[in-house]
Amino acid sequence: MAEFAFDRRKAVRHLKAADPSLAELIARVGPFAMELKASRSLFGALAEAIVYQQLSNKAAATIYGRVEALFPRSVGGFGPRDILRTPAEKLRGVGPSAAKVLALQDLARRTHGNELPSLDEALGMDDAVLIERLVQVRGIGRWSAEMFLMFRLGRPDILPLDDYSLRRAYAVAFRKRSLPSLRTLERHGEKWRPYRTVASWYLWRALDLPTV
């Protein structure tokens, strides 16, 4: 399992001291247990993200498995050339929507043309710069890019303002009657720097807790 490049316990201590209200949630949830998903390549991670968009994990995993099965000779998973050599109709035939096939093809072209950084290069890039590079890919919006930084690279200070479930979790955790505006969430999130990823994970957990 991939590891975070920051001290988890230090991050939690910082958040407790910076935001007493969040500290209450942390006490209810317990230790920070967010897990990173290993990535074989930036292309592989983004291809998976594209297929999984707007689907349940079970349905997406089935479709992604069918895409992988198209390339049984690819060692370590299919790559850009596999996608570029495969007719769109064949890709569509195993489940991805037409829009997702176009996105996969665009990702493959950009990767093959060296328009995107390698995974190693991405590890050394600034958050904002990397997000700007990733959103150039068709089908990869800011939210998808932020999820990549959080759950693949383990970046400590990402606050996905466009995530509806995070806004709902904020309302639940802080006992608000309505969802916060993006500005409200962003402003409150300043307290959590430089560990907004950790704060976000705790907020999401609020949706799993029994109401009190």
C-alpha positions, 0 to 999 in steps of 0.5 A, a space after each residue: 500500500 502506498 504511504 503518505 509523505 507527511 506525518 499523519 499524527 502531526 496533521 491530526 494534532 494540527 487540525 485539533 488545535 486549529 479548529 475545536 469544532 473539527 476536533 469534536 468530529 476527529 474524536 468521534 471518528 478516531 485515527 486518520 485511516 485514509 488509504 492511498 491507491 497505488 498507481 502503475 502510471 499516470 495514464 493508468 490512474 487517469 484511465 481508471 478515473 475516466 471509466 469510473 466517473 458517474 458509476 457505482 464502484 461495482 459497475 465501473 470495476 466490471 467495465 474497467 475489467 472488460 477494457 483490460 481484457 481487450 489487451 491480454 498481452 499488455 504487461 502491467 495493464 493496457 497503455 496509450 498505444 493499446 487505446 490508440 490502436 483499438 477502434 472506438 466501436 470495439 471500446 464502446 462494445 465493452 461498456 464505456 460510453 461514447 464520451 468516455 471513449 473519446 476521453 480515453 482516446 484523448 488521454 492516450 494521445 496526450 500521453 503518447 505525445 508527451 503532453 502529460 508528465 510521467 507519474 514520477 514527474 507528477 510527484 515533484 510538481 506543485 499542486 496547482 501546476 499539476 491540476 492545470 496540466 491534468 484538466 487539459 485532458 478531455 473528461 478530467 475536470 478539476 474534481 477528478 484531478 483533485 481526487 488523483 492528487 488526494 487518493 493517488 499521490 497523497 497530497 496533504 493540502 487539497 480541499 475539493 470545493 466542488 465535491 457535493 458530498 464534502 459540502 453535505 458532510 460539512 453541514 452535518 459535521 457542523 450542524 448547519 441547516 443548509 449546505 455551505 457556499 463554496 466561499 464559506 467552505 473555502 474560508 473555513 478551510 483556511 484553518 485547516 492548512 496545510 492539511 486540508 486533505 486530512 480535514 476533508 477525509 474526516 468530514 466525509 466520515 461524518 456522513 457515516 456516523 450516527 446522528 446525535 
